[in-house]
C-alpha cells in the first residue's frame, strides 16, 4: 500500500469527518438540560413578578377602602345632635344601617363585609373584603391613651381585611372644637 488510508478509501474518510462535525448525544443532552434550567428560572421570575404585582394591587385597593370609609365618618358631626349617651349607636338609630348614623361615634364597632357605599348598599365585586371601625375617647395630651369618659377628642380607626388578613389600617382624630 502506498500513501495514507484516506487516499485509498476516500468514502470512509469523508464519513469520519462528517461524524466529527455534528453534535454528540451527550452534548445535545447537556444543552437541553441547560435550556430547561433557564426556562424554569425565567418562569419563576415571571411568577414572582405577577405575585408582587398582585400584592401591590391588593394593598392599593385596601388603602382606598380605608380612606373612603374614614372620609365618610369624618364628614359626620363630633357628637349626636339630639343626645350624647356615650359611644355607639344612639336611640332611634339602627345598628345595622349606617345610613342612620349622624355622628362619628355611631360607627363604633361597625363592620361591613362586603364593603358598602355611603348609601348602605353593598359594593358589587368586593367579595372577600371587610371593613371594621373602632371609635374611642382619647386623652388630649396623649392620643394613644384611651379615656373612659368624654375628653373632647375621639380616635377613629378603620381596618380593612382581605380574606381574613389585615391589609390596611387608617386612624384619624376628631375633636369637639368648632
N, C-alpha and C positions, 0 to 999 in steps of 0.2 A: 504494500500500500504506500502510495506516495501522497504527501500533503496531509492536511488535517481532515478529521472526520466530517467537518462541516462542508468541505468541498466535495467529499464523496457522497454525502447524504444531505442535500440542501433542504428537503422537505422536513426532515426531523429537526434540523437546526431552526427553521422558521417556527415550527410548532413550539419548541422550547422557549424561544424569545417571546412569543405571544403569551405563553403561560406566565412568564415573569412580569409582563407588562400590566396585568389585571390585579384586582384586589383578592386577597385570600379570604377564606371564610372567617377566619379569626378577626381579620381587620374589619370586615363587614359587621360582625357581631359586636365588636368594641365600639364602632361608630354608631350603631343603632342604640346601644346602651347609653352612650353619651347624649345622643339626641333625646332619648327618653327622659333622662335626668334633667336636661334643660327644659323640656316641655313640662315636667312636673313642677319644677321651680317657678316657671312662668305662670302656671295655673294657680299655684299657691299665692303668688304675688297679686294676681288679679282677684282672687277670693279675699285676700286680706284688704285690698283696696275697697272692694264692694262692702265688706263688713264695716270698715271705717266710715265710709260714706253713709251707710245706714244708721250707724250710731250718731253721726253728726246731724242727720235729718231728724232723728228722734229727739235729740237734745234741743234742736231748734223749735220743733213743734211744742215740746214741753215748756220751753221758755215763753212761747206765745200764749199758751193756755194759762200759765201762771200770771203773766202780765195782764191778760184780758180780764180774768176774774178779779184780780186786785184792783184794777181800774174801775170795774163795776162797783166794787164795795166802797172805794174811796169817794165815789160820787154821792153816796148817801150821807145823811147828817150824822153828827157825832152821837147824839142821843135821840131817843124816841120823842117825837113832838108832843105826845099825849101823856105817857107815863115813863118812869125810869125805875123799873123794879129790879134791875140788875142786868147782867149779861145774858143774851139769848133772846129768843122769840118772846114778844110781849103778848098780852091778851088781845084777841081779835086778829092775830096773825097766824097763818098756817105754817107749821114747822116743815111741811113737805112742799111748799110752794114759795120759791124765793121772790116771786112777783109781789108778795105781800110784805116783803121786808122794806122798812122805811128808814132804818138806821144801821150803822156799822156793826153793832154787836148782835143784830139779828142773825148774822152769818155765823156766829159762834157754834161750832160743831157741825156746820153744813158740810155735806158730802154729796157728790153727784157723779154717777157713772152710767152712761157716758156723759161727758160734759154737756151743759145746757147753755143755750143762748140767754140773753138778758130777759127775753120774754118767757123763759122757763121751758121752752121746747128742747127736746134732746137734739143735739147736733148729729146729723147722719154721717156715717163713715168714721166714727171715732170710737169704735168698739175697742175695749182693752184699756182705755184711758179713764182715769179717775181724778177728781179734784176734791181736796179737803181744805177746810178753813178752821183756824183756831183764832180766837179773839181773847185777849186778856188785858186787864188793867196793869200798868207797869209804873214803877216809881219814876217820877220825872227826872230825878238826878242820876238814875241808873236804869236805863230802859231794858236791860237784860234781866232785871229783877222784877218778878210779878208782885202785884199788890192785891190783897184780899178785898179791898174796898175801892170805891171811886177815887181816882187820883188825878183826873183831868187828862190822862194820856192812855190811849189804847194801842196795843200792838196787834196788828193783823198779820197772820202768817198763812200763806197759801202753799199747799204742797200738791204736786202733780205726780201721779204714778202711771206707768205704762206696764201692763201685765204684771202688776204686783211689785214693781221696782220703782223706787223714788227716782224721778228723772229731773225734777226742778223744784225749787223752793224759793219763794219771794216773801219778804217781810216789809211792812210799812208801818209808820206811826201816824196816829190821828189824834189831834188834841181838841179840847173843848174850847180853846181860844178862838175868837171870831176871826 
